[in-house]
Amino acid sequence: MKRELTPPCPLKTGARSRASLSGWLPRHQPAMLASSRKRPSISSRFTIAASPSGRQIHCLSDQERRLAYLMLYHPDVFEVWDQCALDVNPGHHPLSDHPLAPSLRKSSHDGTLRLAHQMNELKSHPVEYAVCPKTGESKWVPRNWITDFLLFLHPEGDEPYCVVWDIKSARGLHGLPGPCGPIEQRKLRNIKKALVRQRVHDTYFDQLGIPVKFLSGDQVEDTVIVNLERMCAWASREVRLDRSHVEDLAGGFQEALQAGVPPFACRKTCTPQQIEQENRVLFSAIWHRLLRVDLFTPVLVDHPLVPETTDVLDKYASWFSKE
């Protein structure tokens, strides 16, 4: 499907629009919101108001926020389940009811309770004290483990698939307690629970055939993140220019890129409102990969744009791979 930069809907391009036509509707609510009082007090909180399904993405750490921009930049990502709860009981693949994913209809998992029991680690499964709404009885009930991001991708010519991003503040911290203070991190019971949680988590997704990518925010260059954050913010705003004006601007930006001059070198004096709209077109074109610039160097409107030599998505292609 050819991508077009259209004024009324700057986020729906590529697989995002293909998924919306497939008859599959996302039904996700984050298990923990950035604003929730239940989130760990040591964690950070961020929301990104630009997702394929048009809702906010909730991030509970700066590392999640950094990688979320890279995730949202990928044109094949048509949905994201942020702060995704693992099912306590047996269940099916998240795409089992997707009309374009027939091979996944029989995929299932045992649920975290059964997996913990099979590992003789049921005592390590999280629980919470809850009141039954029907009987009013208070009792301990299983609580869900949560994974960071479940990505839904749909490459052209292939069926949709999922990838899990398990994100830590640095490499080597997966399977360790966190987020919590240093004293809590050293307690043996917390270390054991973290190891059990990681084993259950990885087995759960292995049963579904969903690869887990162990990532940290420091694996992506700061310049790339700053550029993507800026592009994402601009692309989420509505462009209030007619199509012909947008196409003229996009053509001028391409010529400026090839000529090695600033994108607005030929801009005449105009109002702040016009400048803002033209900036939206520029950054939306970069965000939607219509204007291919080097994201490893700062993208500045008063400097010549640097042509892309290395595609960011090629460098991190393994993070989005179904293998």
C-alpha positions as CSV (number, residue, x, y, z in Angstrom):
1,M,0.0,0.0,0.0
2,K,1.4,3.4,-1.0
3,R,1.8,5.8,1.9
4,E,0.5,9.3,1.5
5,L,0.8,12.3,3.8
6,T,-2.7,13.5,4.2
7,P,-3.7,16.5,6.3
8,P,-6.6,15.0,8.3
9,C,-5.0,11.9,9.7
10,P,-1.2,12.2,10.1
11,L,-0.7,9.0,12.0
12,K,-2.5,6.4,9.9
13,T,0.0,5.2,7.4
14,G,1.4,1.9,6.3
15,A,0.3,-1.1,8.3
16,R,-1.6,1.1,10.7
17,S,-4.2,1.9,8.1
18,R,-4.1,-1.7,6.7
19,A,-4.9,-3.1,10.2
20,S,-7.9,-0.7,10.6
21,L,-9.4,-2.2,7.4
22,S,-8.9,-5.8,8.4
23,G,-11.9,-6.1,10.7
24,W,-9.8,-6.6,13.9
25,L,-10.3,-4.1,16.7
26,P,-7.9,-3.6,19.5
27,R,-9.4,-4.1,23.0
28,H,-6.5,-3.1,25.2
29,Q,-6.4,-1.2,28.5
30,P,-3.0,-0.8,30.1
31,A,-2.8,-2.9,33.3
32,M,-1.0,0.0,35.0
33,L,-1.4,3.6,34.1
34,A,1.4,6.2,34.4
35,S,-0.8,8.1,36.8
36,S,-1.8,5.1,38.8
37,R,-1.0,5.1,42.6
38,K,-0.3,1.3,42.3
39,R,2.8,1.9,40.1
40,P,6.1,1.5,42.0
41,S,6.9,4.8,43.8
42,I,10.5,4.7,42.4
43,S,9.3,4.5,38.8
44,S,8.9,7.5,36.4
45,R,5.8,8.2,34.5
46,F,5.3,9.3,30.9
47,T,2.5,9.3,28.4
48,I,2.9,9.6,24.7
49,A,-0.2,10.9,22.9
50,A,0.5,9.2,19.6
51,S,-0.3,5.5,19.1
52,P,-1.5,3.6,16.1
53,S,-4.9,3.2,17.7
54,G,-5.2,6.8,18.7
55,R,-4.8,6.5,22.5
56,Q,-2.0,7.4,24.9
57,I,0.9,5.0,25.4
58,H,1.8,4.7,29.1
59,C,5.5,4.4,30.0
60,L,6.7,3.7,33.6
61,S,10.3,4.5,33.1
62,D,12.5,6.8,31.0
63,Q,13.9,3.7,29.3
64,E,10.4,2.7,28.1
65,R,9.7,6.3,26.9
66,R,12.9,6.3,24.8
67,L,12.2,3.0,23.1
68,A,8.5,3.8,22.7
69,Y,9.4,6.5,20.1
70,L,11.4,4.0,18.1
71,M,8.6,1.5,18.4
72,L,6.0,4.0,17.1
73,Y,8.2,5.1,14.3
74,H,8.1,1.6,12.6
75,P,5.5,1.7,9.8
76,D,4.6,-2.0,10.3
77,V,3.5,-1.5,13.9
78,F,-0.2,-1.3,13.8
79,E,-1.0,-1.7,17.5
80,V,0.8,-1.6,20.9
81,W,-0.3,-3.1,24.2
82,D,1.6,-1.1,26.7
83,Q,1.8,-2.4,30.3
84,C,0.3,-5.6,29.1
85,A,-1.1,-8.0,31.7
86,L,-0.3,-11.7,31.3
87,D,-3.3,-13.9,31.7
88,V,-3.5,-15.8,35.0
89,N,-5.6,-18.6,33.4
90,P,-5.0,-20.4,30.0
91,G,-5.8,-18.3,26.9
92,H,-5.2,-17.8,23.2
93,H,-2.7,-15.8,21.1
94,P,-3.6,-12.0,21.0
95,L,-4.0,-12.3,17.3
96,S,-6.0,-15.6,17.3
97,D,-9.2,-13.7,16.1
98,H,-7.4,-11.6,13.5
99,P,-8.8,-12.5,10.1
100,L,-5.4,-12.1,8.5
101,A,-3.5,-14.4,10.9
102,P,-5.0,-17.9,10.3
103,S,-1.8,-19.7,11.5
104,L,-2.3,-18.3,15.0
105,R,-5.8,-19.4,15.7
106,K,-4.8,-22.5,17.6
107,S,-1.9,-20.9,19.6
108,S,-2.5,-20.9,23.3
109,H,-0.7,-20.6,26.7
110,D,-1.2,-22.3,30.0
111,G,-1.6,-19.1,32.1
112,T,0.8,-17.8,34.7
113,L,-0.8,-19.8,37.6
114,R,-0.3,-23.1,35.9
115,L,3.2,-22.3,34.7
116,A,4.2,-21.3,38.2
117,H,2.7,-24.4,39.6
118,Q,4.5,-26.6,37.0
119,M,7.8,-25.0,38.2
120,N,6.9,-25.6,41.9
121,E,7.0,-21.9,42.4
122,L,3.3,-21.1,43.0
123,K,4.3,-19.2,46.2
124,S,6.2,-16.7,44.1
125,H,3.1,-15.8,42.0
126,P,1.8,-12.3,42.9
127,V,-1.5,-12.0,44.8
128,E,-3.6,-9.2,46.2
129,Y,-6.4,-8.9,48.8
130,A,-9.7,-8.3,47.1
131,V,-13.4,-8.2,47.8
132,C,-15.8,-10.3,45.8
133,P,-18.4,-7.9,44.3
134,K,-21.1,-10.7,44.5
135,T,-20.6,-12.1,48.0
136,G,-18.7,-9.3,49.7
137,E,-16.1,-11.8,50.9
138,S,-12.5,-10.7,51.2
139,K,-9.8,-13.1,50.1
140,W,-6.4,-13.4,48.4
141,V,-6.6,-13.7,44.6
142,P,-3.9,-14.0,41.9
143,R,-2.6,-10.8,40.5
144,N,-1.3,-10.4,37.0
145,W,2.3,-10.1,36.0
146,I,2.9,-7.3,33.5
147,T,5.2,-7.0,30.5
148,D,6.3,-3.7,29.1
149,F,5.3,-3.6,25.4
150,L,3.5,-6.1,23.2
151,L,4.0,-5.0,19.6
152,F,1.7,-6.0,16.7
153,L,3.3,-5.8,13.3
154,H,2.0,-6.4,9.8
155,P,4.6,-6.4,7.0
156,E,3.2,-6.1,3.5
157,G,2.7,-9.5,1.9
158,D,2.8,-11.4,5.2
159,E,0.5,-12.1,8.1
160,P,0.5,-10.1,11.3
161,Y,2.7,-11.2,14.2
162,C,3.7,-10.1,17.7
163,V,6.9,-9.2,19.5
164,V,7.5,-8.5,23.2
165,W,9.8,-5.8,24.4
166,D,11.1,-6.5,27.9
167,I,12.9,-3.2,28.9
168,K,15.3,-2.5,31.7
169,S,17.5,0.5,32.6
170,A,20.6,-1.3,31.5
171,R,21.7,-4.5,29.9
172,G,22.2,-7.4,32.3
173,L,19.3,-6.5,34.6
174,H,16.7,-8.8,33.2
175,G,15.5,-11.3,35.7
176,L,16.5,-9.1,38.6
177,P,14.2,-7.2,41.0
178,G,13.1,-3.8,40.1
179,P,12.1,-1.1,40.2
180,C,12.8,-0.8,43.9
181,G,15.5,0.5,46.3
182,P,19.0,-1.1,46.5
183,I,18.2,-2.8,49.8
184,E,15.1,-4.4,48.4
185,Q,17.0,-5.5,45.3
186,R,19.5,-7.5,47.5
187,K,16.9,-9.5,49.4
188,L,17.0,-13.1,48.5
189,R,13.2,-13.5,48.4
190,N,12.9,-10.6,45.9
191,I,15.7,-12.1,43.8
192,K,13.9,-15.4,43.7
193,K,10.6,-13.9,42.8
194,A,12.2,-11.9,40.0
195,L,13.8,-15.1,38.6
196,V,10.5,-17.0,38.7
197,R,8.7,-14.1,37.1
198,Q,11.2,-14.0,34.3
199,R,11.0,-17.8,33.7
200,V,7.2,-17.7,33.7
201,H,7.1,-14.6,31.5
202,D,9.5,-16.2,28.9
203,T,7.7,-19.6,28.9
204,Y,4.3,-17.9,28.5
205,F,5.4,-16.1,25.3
206,D,7.4,-19.1,24.1
207,Q,4.2,-21.2,24.2
208,L,2.6,-18.5,22.0
209,G,5.5,-18.4,19.6
210,I,6.1,-14.7,20.4
211,P,9.8,-13.7,20.7
212,V,10.9,-11.7,23.7
213,K,13.5,-8.9,23.0
214,F,15.5,-8.0,26.1
215,L,16.3,-4.3,25.6
216,S,17.5,-1.2,27.4
217,G,17.1,2.5,26.5
218,D,20.9,3.0,26.4
219,Q,21.1,0.8,23.3
220,V,19.8,3.7,21.2
221,E,21.7,6.9,20.6
222,D,20.5,10.0,22.3
223,T,20.4,12.0,19.1
224,V,18.1,9.4,17.5
225,I,15.7,9.5,20.5
226,V,15.6,13.3,20.5
227,N,14.9,13.4,16.8
228,L,12.1,10.8,17.0
229,E,10.5,12.4,20.0
230,R,10.3,15.7,18.2
231,M,9.0,14.1,15.0
232,C,6.4,12.2,16.9
233,A,5.1,15.3,18.7
234,W,4.8,17.2,15.5
235,A,3.2,14.4,13.5
236,S,0.5,13.9,16.2
237,R,-0.8,17.4,15.4
238,E,-3.3,18.1,12.7
239,V,-2.1,19.7,9.5
240,R,-4.6,22.4,8.5
241,L,-3.4,22.9,4.9
242,D,-5.0,21.8,1.7
243,R,-3.5,18.8,-0.1
244,S,-1.9,20.8,-2.9
245,H,-0.1,23.0,-0.4
246,V,1.1,20.0,1.5
247,E,2.4,18.4,-1.7
248,D,4.1,21.6,-2.8
249,L,5.9,21.8,0.6
250,A,6.9,18.1,0.5
251,G,8.3,18.6,-3.0
252,G,10.3,21.6,-1.8
253,F,11.7,19.8,1.2
254,Q,12.9,17.0,-1.1
255,E,14.6,19.5,-3.4
256,A,16.2,21.2,-0.4
257,L,17.5,17.9,0.9
258,Q,19.1,17.0,-2.4
259,A,20.5,20.5,-2.8
260,G,22.0,20.6,0.7
261,V,20.2,23.7,1.8
262,P,18.0,24.3,4.8
263,P,14.4,23.1,4.2
264,F,13.1,26.7,4.6
265,A,15.8,28.4,2.7
266,C,13.3,29.8,0.2
267,R,10.6,30.6,2.8
268,K,9.3,34.2,2.4
269,T,8.1,36.2,5.4
270,C,5.0,34.6,6.8
271,T,2.9,34.5,10.0
272,P,3.8,32.3,13.0
273,Q,0.7,30.2,12.2
274,Q,2.0,29.5,8.7
275,I,5.5,28.6,10.1
276,E,3.9,26.2,12.5
277,Q,1.8,24.5,9.8
278,E,4.9,24.2,7.6
279,N,6.9,22.7,10.4
280,R,4.2,20.1,10.9
281,V,4.4,19.1,7.3
282,L,8.2,18.8,7.4
283,F,8.4,16.7,10.6
284,S,5.4,14.6,9.6
285,A,7.1,13.8,6.3
286,I,10.2,12.7,8.2
287,W,8.2,10.7,10.8
288,H,6.2,8.9,8.0
289,R,9.5,8.1,6.2
290,L,8.5,10.2,3.1
291,L,11.5,12.4,3.6
292,R,14.5,10.2,4.4
293,V,17.0,12.1,6.5
294,D,19.8,11.0,8.8
295,L,18.3,10.6,12.3
296,F,21.8,10.0,13.8
297,T,22.5,13.8,13.4
298,P,20.3,16.6,14.8
299,V,17.4,17.6,12.5
300,L,17.3,21.4,12.5
301,V,15.1,23.5,10.3
302,D,17.7,26.3,9.9
303,H,20.4,23.9,8.8
304,P,20.7,21.7,5.7
305,L,19.1,18.3,6.2
306,V,21.5,15.4,6.0
307,P,20.5,12.6,3.6
308,E,19.9,9.2,5.2
309,T,22.9,6.8,4.9
310,T,21.8,4.3,7.6
311,D,18.2,3.5,8.2
312,V,17.5,3.5,12.0
313,L,15.0,0.6,11.5
314,D,17.7,-1.4,9.6
315,K,20.1,-1.0,12.5
316,Y,17.5,-2.2,15.0
317,A,15.7,-4.6,12.7
318,S,16.3,-7.6,15.0
319,W,14.2,-5.9,17.7
320,F,11.1,-6.1,15.4
321,S,11.8,-9.5,13.9
322,K,9.5,-12.5,14.5
323,E,12.6,-14.7,14.9
